[in-house]
Amino acid sequence: MGEGTSIGLAQIFIRTPMAQTPQQRAANARFEETQKKKMGKPVTAVKRKEEFRSPISKGWIIILGFVVCGGLIVELLRLLFG
């Protein structure tokens, strides 16, 4: 191969930027406004408080409790009256 035919890696990965759509432009403007409002404020004032969410839903907790406690109650009844 000659020197004129080789392509550098930088030339392969350079892409021309795509034009923004009006929706993207509006979203970027809203994001910029919120970022400007945050500037100069302490981090605690900026953070939103999030509610605690359990990794397991209430339904699964109830089912698990029923399986564990229900089986325990049945075994106690069997031992007492069986």
mmCIF file of the N, C-alpha and C atoms, coordinates in Angstrom:
data_MODEL
# 
_entry.id   MODEL 
# 
loop_
_atom_site.group_PDB 
_atom_site.id 
_atom_site.type_symbol 
_atom_site.label_atom_id 
_atom_site.label_alt_id 
_atom_site.label_comp_id 
_atom_site.label_asym_id 
_atom_site.label_entity_id 
_atom_site.label_seq_id 
_atom_site.pdbx_PDB_ins_code 
_atom_site.Cartn_x 
_atom_site.Cartn_y 
_atom_site.Cartn_z 
_atom_site.occupancy 
_atom_site.B_iso_or_equiv 
_atom_site.pdbx_formal_charge 
_atom_site.auth_seq_id 
_atom_site.auth_comp_id 
_atom_site.auth_asym_id 
_atom_site.auth_atom_id 
_atom_site.pdbx_PDB_model_num 
ATOM 1   N N  . MET A 1 1  ? 0.838   -1.181  0.000  1.00 0.00 ? 1  MET A N  1 
ATOM 2   C CA . MET A 1 1  ? 0.000   0.000   0.000  1.00 0.00 ? 1  MET A CA 1 
ATOM 3   C C  . MET A 1 1  ? 0.876   1.234   0.000  1.00 0.00 ? 1  MET A C  1 
ATOM 4   N N  . GLY A 1 2  ? 0.448   2.211   -0.735 1.00 0.00 ? 2  GLY A N  1 
ATOM 5   C CA . GLY A 1 2  ? 1.183   3.462   -0.765 1.00 0.00 ? 2  GLY A CA 1 
ATOM 6   C C  . GLY A 1 2  ? 0.737   4.372   0.356  1.00 0.00 ? 2  GLY A C  1 
ATOM 7   N N  . GLU A 1 3  ? 1.478   5.438   0.548  1.00 0.00 ? 3  GLU A N  1 
ATOM 8   C CA . GLU A 1 3  ? 1.145   6.365   1.628  1.00 0.00 ? 3  GLU A CA 1 
ATOM 9   C C  . GLU A 1 3  ? -0.159  7.106   1.363  1.00 0.00 ? 3  GLU A C  1 
ATOM 10  N N  . GLY A 1 4  ? -0.512  7.305   0.154  1.00 0.00 ? 4  GLY A N  1 
ATOM 11  C CA . GLY A 1 4  ? -1.717  8.059   -0.178 1.00 0.00 ? 4  GLY A CA 1 
ATOM 12  C C  . GLY A 1 4  ? -3.003  7.284   0.050  1.00 0.00 ? 4  GLY A C  1 
ATOM 13  N N  . THR A 1 5  ? -2.929  5.960   0.179  1.00 0.00 ? 5  THR A N  1 
ATOM 14  C CA . THR A 1 5  ? -4.145  5.165   0.322  1.00 0.00 ? 5  THR A CA 1 
ATOM 15  C C  . THR A 1 5  ? -4.509  4.868   1.767  1.00 0.00 ? 5  THR A C  1 
ATOM 16  N N  . SER A 1 6  ? -3.618  5.123   2.715  1.00 0.00 ? 6  SER A N  1 
ATOM 17  C CA . SER A 1 6  ? -3.934  4.795   4.108  1.00 0.00 ? 6  SER A CA 1 
ATOM 18  C C  . SER A 1 6  ? -4.847  5.861   4.711  1.00 0.00 ? 6  SER A C  1 
ATOM 19  N N  . ILE A 1 7  ? -5.750  5.408   5.576  1.00 0.00 ? 7  ILE A N  1 
ATOM 20  C CA . ILE A 1 7  ? -6.694  6.303   6.248  1.00 0.00 ? 7  ILE A CA 1 
ATOM 21  C C  . ILE A 1 7  ? -6.399  6.229   7.734  1.00 0.00 ? 7  ILE A C  1 
ATOM 22  N N  . GLY A 1 8  ? -6.256  7.364   8.371  1.00 0.00 ? 8  GLY A N  1 
ATOM 23  C CA . GLY A 1 8  ? -5.995  7.393   9.804  1.00 0.00 ? 8  GLY A CA 1 
ATOM 24  C C  . GLY A 1 8  ? -7.259  7.097   10.595 1.00 0.00 ? 8  GLY A C  1 
ATOM 25  N N  . LEU A 1 9  ? -7.082  6.611   11.824 1.00 0.00 ? 9  LEU A N  1 
ATOM 26  C CA . LEU A 1 9  ? -8.230  6.305   12.679 1.00 0.00 ? 9  LEU A CA 1 
ATOM 27  C C  . LEU A 1 9  ? -9.057  7.548   12.965 1.00 0.00 ? 9  LEU A C  1 
ATOM 28  N N  . ALA A 1 10 ? -8.401  8.684   13.112 1.00 0.00 ? 10 ALA A N  1 
ATOM 29  C CA . ALA A 1 10 ? -9.127  9.914   13.400 1.00 0.00 ? 10 ALA A CA 1 
ATOM 30  C C  . ALA A 1 10 ? -10.081 10.252  12.267 1.00 0.00 ? 10 ALA A C  1 
ATOM 31  N N  . GLN A 1 11 ? -9.684  9.976   11.038 1.00 0.00 ? 11 GLN A N  1 
ATOM 32  C CA . GLN A 1 11 ? -10.540 10.275  9.897  1.00 0.00 ? 11 GLN A CA 1 
ATOM 33  C C  . GLN A 1 11 ? -11.740 9.340   9.839  1.00 0.00 ? 11 GLN A C  1 
ATOM 34  N N  . ILE A 1 12 ? -11.596 8.124   10.341 1.00 0.00 ? 12 ILE A N  1 
ATOM 35  C CA . ILE A 1 12 ? -12.694 7.161   10.304 1.00 0.00 ? 12 ILE A CA 1 
ATOM 36  C C  . ILE A 1 12 ? -13.783 7.554   11.295 1.00 0.00 ? 12 ILE A C  1 
ATOM 37  N N  . PHE A 1 13 ? -13.398 8.025   12.481 1.00 0.00 ? 13 PHE A N  1 
ATOM 38  C CA . PHE A 1 13 ? -14.364 8.272   13.541 1.00 0.00 ? 13 PHE A CA 1 
ATOM 39  C C  . PHE A 1 13 ? -14.932 9.687   13.545 1.00 0.00 ? 13 PHE A C  1 
ATOM 40  N N  . ILE A 1 14 ? -14.410 10.571  12.723 1.00 0.00 ? 14 ILE A N  1 
ATOM 41  C CA . ILE A 1 14 ? -14.944 11.933  12.680 1.00 0.00 ? 14 ILE A CA 1 
ATOM 42  C C  . ILE A 1 14 ? -16.238 11.904  11.882 1.00 0.00 ? 14 ILE A C  1 
ATOM 43  N N  . ARG A 1 15 ? -17.278 12.437  12.487 1.00 0.00 ? 15 ARG A N  1 
ATOM 44  C CA . ARG A 1 15 ? -18.572 12.496  11.807 1.00 0.00 ? 15 ARG A CA 1 
ATOM 45  C C  . ARG A 1 15 ? -19.058 13.933  11.837 1.00 0.00 ? 15 ARG A C  1 
ATOM 46  N N  . THR A 1 16 ? -19.823 14.282  10.854 1.00 0.00 ? 16 THR A N  1 
ATOM 47  C CA . THR A 1 16 ? -20.371 15.635  10.842 1.00 0.00 ? 16 THR A CA 1 
ATOM 48  C C  . THR A 1 16 ? -21.559 15.683  11.783 1.00 0.00 ? 16 THR A C  1 
ATOM 49  N N  . PRO A 1 17 ? -21.703 16.751  12.572 1.00 0.00 ? 17 PRO A N  1 
ATOM 50  C CA . PRO A 1 17 ? -22.835 16.828  13.501 1.00 0.00 ? 17 PRO A CA 1 
ATOM 51  C C  . PRO A 1 17 ? -24.151 16.991  12.744 1.00 0.00 ? 17 PRO A C  1 
ATOM 52  N N  . MET A 1 18 ? -25.185 16.370  13.287 1.00 0.00 ? 18 MET A N  1 
ATOM 53  C CA . MET A 1 18 ? -26.503 16.470  12.671 1.00 0.00 ? 18 MET A CA 1 
ATOM 54  C C  . MET A 1 18 ? -27.200 17.717  13.190 1.00 0.00 ? 18 MET A C  1 
ATOM 55  N N  . ALA A 1 19 ? -28.073 18.273  12.376 1.00 0.00 ? 19 ALA A N  1 
ATOM 56  C CA . ALA A 1 19 ? -28.816 19.463  12.783 1.00 0.00 ? 19 ALA A CA 1 
ATOM 57  C C  . ALA A 1 19 ? -29.840 19.085  13.843 1.00 0.00 ? 19 ALA A C  1 
ATOM 58  N N  . GLN A 1 20 ? -30.099 20.009  14.775 1.00 0.00 ? 20 GLN A N  1 
ATOM 59  C CA . GLN A 1 20 ? -31.084 19.759  15.821 1.00 0.00 ? 20 GLN A CA 1 
ATOM 60  C C  . GLN A 1 20 ? -32.489 19.960  15.268 1.00 0.00 ? 20 GLN A C  1 
ATOM 61  N N  . THR A 1 21 ? -33.387 19.128  15.753 1.00 0.00 ? 21 THR A N  1 
ATOM 62  C CA . THR A 1 21 ? -34.793 19.325  15.416 1.00 0.00 ? 21 THR A CA 1 
ATOM 63  C C  . THR A 1 21 ? -35.351 20.402  16.342 1.00 0.00 ? 21 THR A C  1 
ATOM 64  N N  . PRO A 1 22 ? -36.485 20.997  16.003 1.00 0.00 ? 22 PRO A N  1 
ATOM 65  C CA . PRO A 1 22 ? -37.077 22.000  16.900 1.00 0.00 ? 22 PRO A CA 1 
ATOM 66  C C  . PRO A 1 22 ? -37.393 21.442  18.291 1.00 0.00 ? 22 PRO A C  1 
ATOM 67  N N  . GLN A 1 23 ? -37.795 20.168  18.368 1.00 0.00 ? 23 GLN A N  1 
ATOM 68  C CA . GLN A 1 23 ? -38.077 19.560  19.666 1.00 0.00 ? 23 GLN A CA 1 
ATOM 69  C C  . GLN A 1 23 ? -36.798 19.452  20.496 1.00 0.00 ? 23 GLN A C  1 
ATOM 70  N N  . GLN A 1 24 ? -35.701 19.055  19.865 1.00 0.00 ? 24 GLN A N  1 
ATOM 71  C CA . GLN A 1 24 ? -34.433 18.953  20.582 1.00 0.00 ? 24 GLN A CA 1 
ATOM 72  C C  . GLN A 1 24 ? -33.967 20.329  21.043 1.00 0.00 ? 24 GLN A C  1 
ATOM 73  N N  . ARG A 1 25 ? -34.138 21.328  20.182 1.00 0.00 ? 25 ARG A N  1 
ATOM 74  C CA . ARG A 1 25 ? -33.717 22.679  20.529 1.00 0.00 ? 25 ARG A CA 1 
ATOM 75  C C  . ARG A 1 25 ? -34.500 23.192  21.735 1.00 0.00 ? 25 ARG A C  1 
ATOM 76  N N  . ALA A 1 26 ? -35.817 22.939  21.760 1.00 0.00 ? 26 ALA A N  1 
ATOM 77  C CA . ALA A 1 26 ? -36.652 23.373  22.888 1.00 0.00 ? 26 ALA A CA 1 
ATOM 78  C C  . ALA A 1 26 ? -36.263 22.624  24.164 1.00 0.00 ? 26 ALA A C  1 
ATOM 79  N N  . ALA A 1 27 ? -36.013 21.328  24.048 1.00 0.00 ? 27 ALA A N  1 
ATOM 80  C CA . ALA A 1 27 ? -35.617 20.540  25.217 1.00 0.00 ? 27 ALA A CA 1 
ATOM 81  C C  . ALA A 1 27 ? -34.265 21.013  25.747 1.00 0.00 ? 27 ALA A C  1 
ATOM 82  N N  . ASN A 1 28 ? -33.344 21.319  24.855 1.00 0.00 ? 28 ASN A N  1 
ATOM 83  C CA . ASN A 1 28 ? -32.035 21.824  25.284 1.00 0.00 ? 28 ASN A CA 1 
ATOM 84  C C  . ASN A 1 28 ? -32.168 23.178  25.966 1.00 0.00 ? 28 ASN A C  1 
ATOM 85  N N  . ALA A 1 29 ? -33.065 24.021  25.480 1.00 0.00 ? 29 ALA A N  1 
ATOM 86  C CA . ALA A 1 29 ? -33.274 25.335  26.100 1.00 0.00 ? 29 ALA A CA 1 
ATOM 87  C C  . ALA A 1 29 ? -33.848 25.170  27.507 1.00 0.00 ? 29 ALA A C  1 
ATOM 88  N N  . ARG A 1 30 ? -34.816 24.257  27.677 1.00 0.00 ? 30 ARG A N  1 
ATOM 89  C CA . ARG A 1 30 ? -35.382 24.007  29.008 1.00 0.00 ? 30 ARG A CA 1 
ATOM 90  C C  . ARG A 1 30 ? -34.315 23.474  29.957 1.00 0.00 ? 30 ARG A C  1 
ATOM 91  N N  . PHE A 1 31 ? -33.501 22.548  29.468 1.00 0.00 ? 31 PHE A N  1 
ATOM 92  C CA . PHE A 1 31 ? -32.439 21.982  30.293 1.00 0.00 ? 31 PHE A CA 1 
ATOM 93  C C  . PHE A 1 31 ? -31.449 23.067  30.703 1.00 0.00 ? 31 PHE A C  1 
ATOM 94  N N  . GLU A 1 32 ? -31.100 23.936  29.765 1.00 0.00 ? 32 GLU A N  1 
ATOM 95  C CA . GLU A 1 32 ? -30.153 25.013  30.065 1.00 0.00 ? 32 GLU A CA 1 
ATOM 96  C C  . GLU A 1 32 ? -30.716 25.955  31.125 1.00 0.00 ? 32 GLU A C  1 
ATOM 97  N N  . GLU A 1 33 ? -32.012 26.244  31.060 1.00 0.00 ? 33 GLU A N  1 
ATOM 98  C CA . GLU A 1 33 ? -32.635 27.117  32.061 1.00 0.00 ? 33 GLU A CA 1 
ATOM 99  C C  . GLU A 1 33 ? -32.562 26.494  33.452 1.00 0.00 ? 33 GLU A C  1 
ATOM 100 N N  . THR A 1 34 ? -32.859 25.205  33.551 1.00 0.00 ? 34 THR A N  1 
ATOM 101 C CA . THR A 1 34 ? -32.806 24.560  34.871 1.00 0.00 ? 34 THR A CA 1 
ATOM 102 C C  . THR A 1 34 ? -31.379 24.513  35.398 1.00 0.00 ? 34 THR A C  1 
ATOM 103 N N  . GLN A 1 35 ? -30.414 24.328  34.505 1.00 0.00 ? 35 GLN A N  1 
ATOM 104 C CA . GLN A 1 35 ? -29.017 24.300  34.934 1.00 0.00 ? 35 GLN A CA 1 
ATOM 105 C C  . GLN A 1 35 ? -28.564 25.676  35.411 1.00 0.00 ? 35 GLN A C  1 
ATOM 106 N N  . LYS A 1 36 ? -29.024 26.735  34.742 1.00 0.00 ? 36 LYS A N  1 
ATOM 107 C CA . LYS A 1 36 ? -28.665 28.094  35.155 1.00 0.00 ? 36 LYS A CA 1 
ATOM 108 C C  . LYS A 1 36 ? -29.259 28.420  36.519 1.00 0.00 ? 36 LYS A C  1 
ATOM 109 N N  . LYS A 1 37 ? -30.469 27.916  36.791 1.00 0.00 ? 37 LYS A N  1 
ATOM 110 C CA . LYS A 1 37 ? -31.099 28.160  38.089 1.00 0.00 ? 37 LYS A CA 1 
ATOM 111 C C  . LYS A 1 37 ? -30.333 27.472  39.214 1.00 0.00 ? 37 LYS A C  1 
ATOM 112 N N  . LYS A 1 38 ? -29.703 26.345  38.912 1.00 0.00 ? 38 LYS A N  1 
ATOM 113 C CA . LYS A 1 38 ? -28.977 25.582  39.927 1.00 0.00 ? 38 LYS A CA 1 
ATOM 114 C C  . LYS A 1 38 ? -27.620 26.202  40.262 1.00 0.00 ? 38 LYS A C  1 
ATOM 115 N N  . MET A 1 39 ? -27.062 26.986  39.356 1.00 0.00 ? 39 MET A N  1 
ATOM 116 C CA . MET A 1 39 ? -25.701 27.502  39.538 1.00 0.00 ? 39 MET A CA 1 
ATOM 117 C C  . MET A 1 39 ? -25.593 28.353  40.796 1.00 0.00 ? 39 MET A C  1 
ATOM 118 N N  . GLY A 1 40 ? -24.565 28.096  41.582 1.00 0.00 ? 40 GLY A N  1 
ATOM 119 C CA . GLY A 1 40 ? -24.298 28.876  42.777 1.00 0.00 ? 40 GLY A CA 1 
ATOM 120 C C  . GLY A 1 40 ? -25.046 28.418  44.013 1.00 0.00 ? 40 GLY A C  1 
ATOM 121 N N  . LYS A 1 41 ? -25.949 27.474  43.865 1.00 0.00 ? 41 LYS A N  1 
ATOM 122 C CA . LYS A 1 41 ? -26.698 26.971  45.014 1.00 0.00 ? 41 LYS A CA 1 
ATOM 123 C C  . LYS A 1 41 ? -25.984 25.752  45.590 1.00 0.00 ? 41 LYS A C  1 
ATOM 124 N N  . PRO A 1 42 ? -26.114 25.526  46.894 1.00 0.00 ? 42 PRO A N  1 
ATOM 125 C CA . PRO A 1 42 ? -25.506 24.318  47.466 1.00 0.00 ? 42 PRO A CA 1 
ATOM 126 C C  . PRO A 1 42 ? -26.188 23.065  46.930 1.00 0.00 ? 42 PRO A C  1 
ATOM 127 N N  . VAL A 1 43 ? -25.465 21.973  46.952 1.00 0.00 ? 43 VAL A N  1 
ATOM 128 C CA . VAL A 1 43 ? -25.962 20.715  46.384 1.00 0.00 ? 43 VAL A CA 1 
ATOM 129 C C  . VAL A 1 43 ? -27.229 20.255  47.091 1.00 0.00 ? 43 VAL A C  1 
ATOM 130 N N  . THR A 1 44 ? -27.330 20.472  48.402 1.00 0.00 ? 44 THR A N  1 
ATOM 131 C CA . THR A 1 44 ? -28.509 20.009  49.132 1.00 0.00 ? 44 THR A CA 1 
ATOM 132 C C  . THR A 1 44 ? -29.761 20.759  48.701 1.00 0.00 ? 44 THR A C  1 
ATOM 133 N N  . ALA A 1 45 ? -29.635 22.009  48.307 1.00 0.00 ? 45 ALA A N  1 
ATOM 134 C CA . ALA A 1 45 ? -30.799 22.771  47.863 1.00 0.00 ? 45 ALA A CA 1 
ATOM 135 C C  . ALA A 1 45 ? -31.245 22.335  46.478 1.00 0.00 ? 45 ALA A C  1 
ATOM 136 N N  . VAL A 1 46 ? -30.346 21.795  45.703 1.00 0.00 ? 46 VAL A N  1 
ATOM 137 C CA . VAL A 1 46 ? -30.656 21.404  44.332 1.00 0.00 ? 46 VAL A CA 1 
ATOM 138 C C  . VAL A 1 46 ? -31.304 20.029  44.279 1.00 0.00 ? 46 VAL A C  1 
ATOM 139 N N  . LYS A 1 47 ? -30.863 19.111  45.145 1.00 0.00 ? 47 LYS A N  1 
ATOM 140 C CA . LYS A 1 47 ? -31.366 17.738  45.098 1.00 0.00 ? 47 LYS A CA 1 
ATOM 141 C C  . LYS A 1 47 ? -32.835 17.676  45.492 1.00 0.00 ? 47 LYS A C  1 
ATOM 142 N N  . ARG A 1 48 ? -33.554 16.849  44.786 1.00 0.00 ? 48 ARG A N  1 
ATOM 143 C CA . ARG A 1 48 ? -34.957 16.602  45.124 1.00 0.00 ? 48 ARG A CA 1 
ATOM 144 C C  . ARG A 1 48 ? -35.014 15.418  46.075 1.00 0.00 ? 48 ARG A C  1 
ATOM 145 N N  . LYS A 1 49 ? -35.946 15.487  46.999 1.00 0.00 ? 49 LYS A N  1 
ATOM 146 C CA . LYS A 1 49 ? -36.104 14.361  47.913 1.00 0.00 ? 49 LYS A CA 1 
ATOM 147 C C  . LYS A 1 49 ? -36.925 13.285  47.214 1.00 0.00 ? 49 LYS A C  1 
ATOM 148 N N  . GLU A 1 50 ? -36.375 12.096  47.198 1.00 0.00 ? 50 GLU A N  1 
ATOM 149 C CA . GLU A 1 50 ? -37.066 10.978  46.574 1.00 0.00 ? 50 GLU A CA 1 
ATOM 150 C C  . GLU A 1 50 ? -37.657 10.094  47.658 1.00 0.00 ? 50 GLU A C  1 
ATOM 151 N N  . GLU A 1 51 ? -38.849 9.600   47.398 1.00 0.00 ? 51 GLU A N  1 
ATOM 152 C CA . GLU A 1 51 ? -39.492 8.703   48.347 1.00 0.00 ? 51 GLU A CA 1 
ATOM 153 C C  . GLU A 1 51 ? -38.787 7.350   48.314 1.00 0.00 ? 51 GLU A C  1 
ATOM 154 N N  . PHE A 1 52 ? -38.746 6.708   49.482 1.00 0.00 ? 52 PHE A N  1 
ATOM 155 C CA . PHE A 1 52 ? -38.133 5.392   49.561 1.00 0.00 ? 52 PHE A CA 1 
ATOM 156 C C  . PHE A 1 52 ? -39.007 4.389   48.820 1.00 0.00 ? 52 PHE A C  1 
ATOM 157 N N  . ARG A 1 53 ? -38.393 3.642   47.937 1.00 0.00 ? 53 ARG A N  1 
ATOM 158 C CA . ARG A 1 53 ? -39.106 2.592   47.226 1.00 0.00 ? 53 ARG A CA 1 
ATOM 159 C C  . ARG A 1 53 ? -38.448 1.268   47.543 1.00 0.00 ? 53 ARG A C  1 
ATOM 160 N N  . SER A 1 54 ? -39.269 0.343   48.018 1.00 0.00 ? 54 SER A N  1 
ATOM 161 C CA . SER A 1 54 ? -38.767 -0.984  48.336 1.00 0.00 ? 54 SER A CA 1 
ATOM 162 C C  . SER A 1 54 ? -38.432 -1.718  47.037 1.00 0.00 ? 54 SER A C  1 
ATOM 163 N N  . PRO A 1 55 ? -37.370 -2.507  47.023 1.00 0.00 ? 55 PRO A N  1 
ATOM 164 C CA . PRO A 1 55 ? -37.046 -3.258  45.814 1.00 0.00 ? 55 PRO A CA 1 
ATOM 165 C C  . PRO A 1 55 ? -38.036 -4.388  45.538 1.00 0.00 ? 55 PRO A C  1 
ATOM 166 N N  . ILE A 1 56 ? -38.841 -4.745  46.544 1.00 0.00 ? 56 ILE A N  1 
ATOM 167 C CA . ILE A 1 56 ? -39.848 -5.795  46.385 1.00 0.00 ? 56 ILE A CA 1 
ATOM 168 C C  . ILE A 1 56 ? -41.216 -5.157  46.584 1.00 0.00 ? 56 ILE A C  1 
ATOM 169 N N  . SER A 1 57 ? -42.167 -5.495  45.715 1.00 0.00 ? 57 SER A N  1 
ATOM 170 C CA . SER A 1 57 ? -43.496 -4.898  45.824 1.00 0.00 ? 57 SER A CA 1 
ATOM 171 C C  . SER A 1 57 ? -44.244 -5.437  47.041 1.00 0.00 ? 57 SER A C  1 
ATOM 172 N N  . LYS A 1 58 ? -45.277 -4.706  47.453 1.00 0.00 ? 58 LYS A N  1 
ATOM 173 C CA . LYS A 1 58 ? -46.054 -5.102  48.634 1.00 0.00 ? 58 LYS A CA 1 
ATOM 174 C C  . LYS A 1 58 ? -46.727 -6.456  48.439 1.00 0.00 ? 58 LYS A C  1 
ATOM 175 N N  . GLY A 1 59 ? -47.161 -6.729  47.234 1.00 0.00 ? 59 GLY A N  1 
ATOM 176 C CA . GLY A 1 59 ? -47.814 -8.009  46.950 1.00 0.00 ? 59 GLY A CA 1 
ATOM 177 C C  . GLY A 1 59 ? -46.900 -9.193  47.221 1.00 0.00 ? 59 GLY A C  1 
ATOM 178 N N  . TRP A 1 60 ? -45.646 -9.087  46.782 1.00 0.00 ? 60 TRP A N  1 
ATOM 179 C CA . TRP A 1 60 ? -44.693 -10.175 47.008 1.00 0.00 ? 60 TRP A CA 1 
ATOM 180 C C  . TRP A 1 60 ? -44.355 -10.316 48.485 1.00 0.00 ? 60 TRP A C  1 
ATOM 181 N N  . ILE A 1 61 ? -44.297 -9.217  49.206 1.00 0.00 ? 61 ILE A N  1 
ATOM 182 C CA . ILE A 1 61 ? -44.024 -9.283  50.650 1.00 0.00 ? 61 ILE A CA 1 
ATOM 183 C C  . ILE A 1 61 ? -45.163 -10.001 51.363 1.00 0.00 ? 61 ILE A C  1 
ATOM 184 N N  . ILE A 1 62 ? -46.407 -9.709  50.976 1.00 0.00 ? 62 ILE A N  1 
ATOM 185 C CA . ILE A 1 62 ? -47.572 -10.364 51.578 1.00 0.00 ? 62 ILE A CA 1 
ATOM 186 C C  . ILE A 1 62 ? -47.555 -11.861 51.275 1.00 0.00 ? 62 ILE A C  1 
ATOM 187 N N  . ILE A 1 63 ? -47.264 -12.217 50.031 1.00 0.00 ? 63 ILE A N  1 
ATOM 188 C CA . ILE A 1 63 ? -47.210 -13.636 49.656 1.00 0.00 ? 63 ILE A CA 1 
ATOM 189 C C  . ILE A 1 63 ? -46.108 -14.352 50.431 1.00 0.00 ? 63 ILE A C  1 
ATOM 190 N N  . LEU A 1 64 ? -44.936 -13.732 50.525 1.00 0.00 ? 64 LEU A N  1 
ATOM 191 C CA . LEU A 1 64 ? -43.829 -14.334 51.267 1.00 0.00 ? 64 LEU A CA 1 
ATOM 192 C C  . LEU A 1 64 ? -44.180 -14.488 52.747 1.00 0.00 ? 64 LEU A C  1 
ATOM 193 N N  . GLY A 1 65 ? -44.800 -13.471 53.324 1.00 0.00 ? 65 GLY A N  1 
ATOM 194 C CA . GLY A 1 65 ? -45.223 -13.552 54.723 1.00 0.00 ? 65 GLY A CA 1 
ATOM 195 C C  . GLY A 1 65 ? -46.246 -14.649 54.936 1.00 0.00 ? 65 GLY A C  1 
ATOM 196 N N  . PHE A 1 66 ? -47.176 -14.797 53.997 1.00 0.00 ? 66 PHE A N  1 
ATOM 197 C CA . PHE A 1 66 ? -48.188 -15.846 54.104 1.00 0.00 ? 66 PHE A CA 1 
ATOM 198 C C  . PHE A 1 66 ? -47.543 -17.227 54.030 1.00 0.00 ? 66 PHE A C  1 
ATOM 199 N N  . VAL A 1 67 ? -46.606 -17.396 53.126 1.00 0.00 ? 67 VAL A N  1 
ATOM 200 C CA . VAL A 1 67 ? -45.946 -18.698 52.976 1.00 0.00 ? 67 VAL A CA 1 
ATOM 201 C C  . VAL A 1 67 ? -45.160 -19.044 54.238 1.00 0.00 ? 67 VAL A C  1 
ATOM 202 N N  . VAL A 1 68 ? -44.411 -18.084 54.767 1.00 0.00 ? 68 VAL A N  1 
ATOM 203 C CA . VAL A 1 68 ? -43.588 -18.358 55.952 1.00 0.00 ? 68 VAL A CA 1 
ATOM 204 C C  . VAL A 1 68 ? -44.459 -18.523 57.188 1.00 0.00 ? 68 VAL A C  1 
ATOM 205 N N  . CYS A 1 69 ? -45.311 -17.541 57.464 1.00 0.00 ? 69 CYS A N  1 
ATOM 206 C CA . CYS A 1 69 ? -46.126 -17.580 58.686 1.00 0.00 ? 69 CYS A CA 1 
ATOM 207 C C  . CYS A 1 69 ? -47.241 -18.613 58.590 1.00 0.00 ? 69 CYS A C  1 
ATOM 208 N N  . GLY A 1 70 ? -47.830 -18.754 57.417 1.00 0.00 ? 70 GLY A N  1 
ATOM 209 C CA . GLY A 1 70 ? -48.894 -19.742 57.248 1.00 0.00 ? 70 GLY A CA 1 
ATOM 210 C C  . GLY A 1 70 ? -48.377 -21.152 57.462 1.00 0.00 ? 70 GLY A C  1 
ATOM 211 N N  . GLY A 1 71 ? -47.216 -21.449 56.905 1.00 0.00 ? 71 GLY A N  1 
ATOM 212 C CA . GLY A 1 71 ? -46.607 -22.769 57.107 1.00 0.00 ? 71 GLY A CA 1 
ATOM 213 C C  . GLY A 1 71 ? -46.246 -22.999 58.558 1.00 0.00 ? 71 GLY A C  1 
ATOM 214 N N  . LEU A 1 72 ? -45.782 -21.971 59.227 1.00 0.00 ? 72 LEU A N  1 
ATOM 215 C CA . LEU A 1 72 ? -45.427 -22.074 60.640 1.00 0.00 ? 72 LEU A CA 1 
ATOM 216 C C  . LEU A 1 72 ? -46.664 -22.355 61.487 1.00 0.00 ? 72 LEU A C  1 
ATOM 217 N N  . ILE A 1 73 ? -47.749 -21.663 61.210 1.00 0.00 ? 73 ILE A N  1 
ATOM 218 C CA . ILE A 1 73 ? -48.996 -21.857 61.968 1.00 0.00 ? 73 ILE A CA 1 
ATOM 219 C C  . ILE A 1 73 ? -49.543 -23.263 61.738 1.00 0.00 ? 73 ILE A C  1 
ATOM 220 N N  . VAL A 1 74 ? -49.514 -23.730 60.502 1.00 0.00 ? 74 VAL A N  1 
ATOM 221 C CA . VAL A 1 74 ? -49.999 -25.081 60.200 1.00 0.00 ? 74 VAL A CA 1 
ATOM 222 C C  . VAL A 1 74 ? -49.158 -26.120 60.936 1.00 0.00 ? 74 VAL A C  1 
ATOM 223 N N  . GLU A 1 75 ? -47.853 -25.959 60.975 1.00 0.00 ? 75 GLU A N  1 
ATOM 224 C CA . GLU A 1 75 ? -46.985 -26.907 61.682 1.00 0.00 ? 75 GLU A CA 1 
ATOM 225 C C  . GLU A 1 75 ? -47.244 -26.879 63.186 1.00 0.00 ? 75 GLU A C  1 
ATOM 226 N N  . LEU A 1 76 ? -47.453 -25.704 63.763 1.00 0.00 ? 76 LEU A N  1 
ATOM 227 C CA . LEU A 1 76 ? -47.766 -25.620 65.194 1.00 0.00 ? 76 LEU A CA 1 
ATOM 228 C C  . LEU A 1 76 ? -49.088 -26.305 65.506 1.00 0.00 ? 76 LEU A C  1 
ATOM 229 N N  . LEU A 1 77 ? -50.093 -26.096 64.662 1.00 0.00 ? 77 LEU A N  1 
ATOM 230 C CA . LEU A 1 77 ? -51.382 -26.758 64.862 1.00 0.00 ? 77 LEU A CA 1 
ATOM 231 C C  . LEU A 1 77 ? -51.239 -28.273 64.733 1.00 0.00 ? 77 LEU A C  1 
ATOM 232 N N  . ARG A 1 78 ? -50.431 -28.718 63.785 1.00 0.00 ? 78 ARG A N  1 
ATOM 233 C CA . ARG A 1 78 ? -50.224 -30.153 63.606 1.00 0.00 ? 78 ARG A CA 1 
ATOM 234 C C  . ARG A 1 78 ? -49.521 -30.752 64.827 1.00 0.00 ? 78 ARG A C  1 
ATOM 235 N N  . LEU A 1 79 ? -48.549 -30.030 65.384 1.00 0.00 ? 79 LEU A N  1 
ATOM 236 C CA . LEU A 1 79 ? -47.842 -30.534 66.567 1.00 0.00 ? 79 LEU A CA 1 
ATOM 237 C C  . LEU A 1 79 ? -48.748 -30.558 67.798 1.00 0.00 ? 79 LEU A C  1 
ATOM 238 N N  . LEU A 1 80 ? -49.591 -29.538 67.952 1.00 0.00 ? 80 LEU A N  1 
ATOM 239 C CA . LEU A 1 80 ? -50.454 -29.455 69.126 1.00 0.00 ? 80 LEU A CA 1 
ATOM 240 C C  . LEU A 1 80 ? -51.624 -30.432 69.063 1.00 0.00 ? 80 LEU A C  1 
ATOM 241 N N  . PHE A 1 81 ? -52.241 -30.557 67.905 1.00 0.00 ? 81 PHE A N  1 
ATOM 242 C CA . PHE A 1 81 ? -53.457 -31.367 67.800 1.00 0.00 ? 81 PHE A CA 1 
ATOM 243 C C  . PHE A 1 81 ? -53.250 -32.651 67.004 1.00 0.00 ? 81 PHE A C  1 
ATOM 244 N N  . GLY A 1 82 ? -52.079 -32.906 66.530 1.00 0.00 ? 82 GLY A N  1 
ATOM 245 C CA . GLY A 1 82 ? -51.853 -34.056 65.667 1.00 0.00 ? 82 GLY A CA 1 
ATOM 246 C C  . GLY A 1 82 ? -51.324 -35.217 66.311 1.00 0.00 ? 82 GLY A C  1 
# 
